[in-house]
Amino acid sequence: MDFDFTDDQLALRDAVARWVDKGFGFERRHHLAKAGGATRAVWQELADLGLTGLAVPSEHGGMGFGAVEAMVVMEELGTGLVNAPFAAGALVAPALLQAAPAEVQAEWLPRIAERSALVVLAHQERAARYRLHHVSTQAQRSGDQWLLTGSKSVVPAGDEADAFIVPARLSGAVDATDGIGLFLVRPGTAGCSVRGHATQDGARAAELLLQACAATLVCEQGFEVLEEAVDIGIAALCAEGVGLMGKLTAITVDYMNTRKQFGTTLASFQALRHRIADVKMQLELARSMSYYASLKLGEPAPARRRALSQAKVQLGQSARFVGQQCIQLHGGIGVTDEYIASHYFKRLTMLEMQFGDTLHHLGEVSTRMQDTAGVFG
């Protein structure tokens, strides 16, 4: 199989890398995090590069690129530790909106492509434990409109978003896969309360409370659409994680080549060199599974879902190992807020929890291994 990138994909990678080098240094990132994590301005700069239209179909003003291009962009954003809601707003949201009626698509997809709108998925509920089908938020028809009642937690960039896509139950039990609809909610609508807060990795999230809040129907049979969009989000996280781990490893190697102990550099100690070799092995395992995840996004749902869970398991294991080893190799400076490595470690820790932690996805892989005991069988 040919894993070489095309010329267009390499050009896209270079364009993002140049912006990261010139426009998003650690000093800017650290300032944004200390100021509360608001990154709408960063989102608009990514839009100026044309990146917010990456996954938007061309008929709606976007570029209509696929999973590999998204992976290339996310890896570079991870390398630069860019804390903008790019995956949420430019990859996950367009996938959900493409299931909407034509008039809803025409209203929102061009606005995403041209940077004037940030739409994010608000799906997590307190008792769900990462189960997408656990939806207690209720949707009721009232005349010619839908009213939603319920709450959602840890909505990415929730207090900066222009709209939310909210799964809500039309019928059935709270854990049923049938009867889940997707709705679009605008902040500021009567009955919609948004409470923003900073996150540990220097970004922002919000708690969303809906009390008979008017919403626009995206689709009535929304569970499969939600699954596919979340898989797109997982693939994006895997690519971002590869960028984060690659940069953190490079920072650690550079530190070991300059920091001296007992009159010689840390890099001269064989035991520490072996630990870096183990770190690089985990990085390459994560990279290969990131490629695997992106390539499997076009597969039928059963194969796709298992592949993405496998990739998320490897991401969690690699992120934990690489993060902990690199911080330990730095010593005390590695956990200080003023030093760049600590911020990479925080973001890697957050990635492990998003869209299901390692134990959750290990269970998903186990459940889907029906006919074989081999992980890749």
Residue pairs with C-beta under 8 A, 6 or more apart in sequence:
3 291
5 13
5 68
5 72
9 68
9 69
9 72
12 69
12 72
12 73
13 72
13 73
13 75
13 76
15 49
16 49
16 51
16 72
16 73
16 76
16 77
17 76
17 79
17 80
19 45
19 46
19 49
20 76
20 77
20 79
20 80
20 82
21 80
23 45
24 42
24 80
24 81
24 82
26 81
26 340
26 343
29 81
29 82
29 83
29 202
29 343
30 202
30 337
30 338
30 343
32 38
32 39
32 42
32 83
32 202
33 83
33 198
33 201
33 202
33 203
33 343
34 202
36 198
36 204
37 83
37 198
37 199
37 202
37 203
37 204
38 160
38 204
39 83
39 84
39 85
39 157
39 160
39 203
39 204
40 118
40 157
40 160
42 82
42 83
42 84
43 52
43 84
43 85
43 86
43 89
43 115
43 118
43 157
43 160
44 115
46 52
46 82
46 84
46 86
46 90
47 53
47 114
47 115
48 115
50 63
51 73
51 86
51 90
52 86
52 89
52 90
52 112
52 113
52 114
52 115
53 61
53 62
53 63
53 90
53 112
53 113
53 114
54 62
54 63
54 65
54 69
54 70
54 73
54 90
54 91
55 62
55 63
55 64
55 65
55 70
55 90
55 91
55 94
55 95
55 232
56 62
56 63
56 64
56 94
56 109
56 110
56 112
56 113
57 64
57 98
57 109
58 64
60 105
60 106
60 109
60 110
60 113
61 109
61 110
61 113
61 114
62 94
62 109
62 112
62 113
63 69
67 232
67 235
67 294
67 295
67 297
67 298
68 294
68 295
70 91
70 232
70 235
70 236
70 239
70 294
71 235
71 236
71 238
71 239
71 290
71 291
71 294
72 239
73 86
74 86
74 87
74 91
74 236
74 237
74 239
74 240
74 243
75 239
75 240
75 242
75 243
75 246
75 290
76 243
77 84
77 86
77 240
77 243
78 239
78 240
78 241
78 242
78 243
78 244
78 246
78 247
78 347
79 243
79 244
79 246
79 247
80 243
80 247
81 244
81 247
81 340
81 343
81 344
81 347
83 201
83 202
83 203
83 347
85 118
85 120
85 156
85 157
85 160
85 161
85 203
86 236
87 233
87 236
87 237
87 240
88 120
88 121
88 156
88 157
88 233
89 112
89 118
89 119
89 120
89 157
89 161
90 112
91 232
91 233
91 236
92 120
92 121
92 229
92 230
92 232
92 233
92 236
93 112
93 119
93 120
93 121
93 165
94 109
94 112
95 225
95 228
95 229
95 232
96 121
96 165
96 182
96 218
96 225
96 226
96 229
97 104
97 105
97 108
97 109
97 112
97 119
97 165
97 218
98 105
98 109
99 182
99 218
99 219
99 222
99 225
100 108
100 182
100 184
100 218
100 219
101 217
101 218
104 184
104 216
104 218
108 117
108 119
108 163
108 184
111 117
111 162
112 118
112 119
116 162
117 162
117 163
118 157
118 160
118 161
118 162
118 163
119 161
119 162
119 163
119 164
119 165
119 184
120 155
120 156
120 157
120 158
120 161
120 163
120 164
120 165
121 155
121 156
121 164
121 165
121 229
121 230
121 233
122 152
122 155
122 158
122 164
122 165
122 166
122 185
122 208
123 132
123 152
123 166
123 167
123 226
123 230
124 152
124 153
124 154
124 155
125 134
125 135
125 136
125 137
125 150
125 151
125 152
125 153
126 151
126 153
127 134
127 136
128 134
128 135
129 360
130 355
130 356
130 357
130 360
131 175
132 167
132 223
132 226
132 227
132 230
133 175
133 176
133 177
133 180
133 223
134 174
134 175
135 167
135 168
135 169
135 174
135 180
136 150
136 169
136 174
137 148
137 149
137 150
137 151
137 152
137 166
137 167
137 168
137 169
137 210
138 148
138 149
138 150
138 168
138 169
139 146
139 147
139 148
139 168
139 169
139 170
139 181
139 183
139 215
140 146
140 147
140 149
141 147
145 214
145 215
146 183
146 214
146 215
146 216
146 217
147 191
147 212
147 213
147 214
147 215
148 166
148 168
148 183
148 185
148 191
148 210
148 212
148 213
148 215
149 210
149 211
149 212
149 213
150 168
150 210
151 207
151 208
151 209
151 210
152 164
152 166
152 207
152 208
152 210
153 207
153 208
154 199
154 205
154 206
154 207
155 161
155 164
155 194
155 205
155 206
155 207
155 208
156 203
156 204
156 205
157 203
157 204
157 205
157 206
158 164
158 194
158 196
158 204
158 205
158 206
158 207
158 208
159 194
159 195
159 196
159 204
159 206
160 196
160 204
161 187
161 206
162 186
162 187
163 184
163 185
163 186
163 187
164 184
164 185
164 186
164 187
164 208
165 182
165 183
165 184
165 185
165 218
166 182
166 183
166 184
166 185
166 208
166 210
166 215
167 180
167 181
167 182
167 183
167 222
167 223
167 226
168 180
168 181
168 182
168 183
168 215
169 179
169 180
169 181
170 179
170 180
170 181
170 220
171 178
171 179
172 178
172 179
172 180
177 223
178 221
178 223
180 221
180 222
180 223
180 226
181 217
181 218
181 219
181 220
181 221
181 222
182 217
182 218
182 219
182 222
182 225
182 226
183 215
183 216
183 217
183 218
184 215
184 216
184 217
184 218
185 192
185 208
185 210
185 213
185 215
185 216
186 192
187 194
189 213
189 214
189 215
190 213
190 214
191 210
191 211
191 212
191 213
191 214
192 208
192 209
192 210
192 213
193 208
193 209
193 210
193 211
194 206
194 207
194 208
194 209
195 206
195 207
195 209
196 204
196 205
196 206
197 204
197 205
197 206
197 207
198 204
199 205
199 350
200 346
200 349
200 350
201 343
201 346
201 347
201 349
201 350
202 343
202 346
202 347
219 225
224 301
227 301
227 305
228 301
228 304
230 355
231 297
231 304
231 305
231 308
232 297
233 354
233 355
234 293
234 308
234 311
234 312
234 355
234 356
235 290
235 293
235 294
235 297
235 308
235 311
237 312
237 315
237 351
237 354
237 355
238 286
238 289
238 290
238 293
238 294
238 311
238 312
238 315
239 290
239 294
240 351
241 286
241 290
241 315
241 318
241 319
241 348
241 351
242 283
242 286
242 287
242 290
244 319
244 344
244 347
244 348
244 351
245 282
245 283
245 286
245 318
245 319
245 322
245 323
245 348
246 283
247 344
248 322
248 323
248 326
248 341
248 344
248 345
248 348
249 276
249 279
249 280
249 283
249 322
249 326
251 326
251 340
251 341
251 344
252 276
252 279
252 326
252 329
252 330
252 341
253 267
253 276
255 266
255 329
255 330
255 341
256 265
256 266
256 267
256 272
256 276
256 329
257 265
257 266
257 267
258 265
259 265
259 266
260 266
261 269
266 272
266 329
267 273
272 329
275 325
275 329
276 329
278 321
278 325
279 321
279 322
279 325
279 326
282 317
282 318
282 321
282 322
283 318
283 322
285 314
285 318
286 314
286 315
286 318
286 319
286 322
289 310
289 311
289 314
289 315
290 311
290 315
292 307
292 310
292 311
293 307
293 308
293 310
293 311
293 312
296 303
296 304
296 307
296 308
297 304
297 308
298 304
299 307
302 368
305 364
305 368
306 364
306 365
306 368
306 369
309 356
309 361
309 362
309 364
309 365
309 368
310 361
310 365
310 375
310 376
312 355
312 356
312 358
312 361
313 358
313 361
313 362
313 365
315 351
315 352
316 352
316 357
316 358
316 361
317 358
319 348
319 349
319 351
319 352
320 348
320 352
320 358
322 348
323 344
323 345
323 348
323 349
326 334
326 341
326 344
326 345
327 334
327 335
327 341
327 342
327 345
328 334
330 339
330 341
333 339
333 341
334 341
334 342
334 345
335 342
335 345
336 342
352 358
356 364
365 375
369 375
369 377
371 377
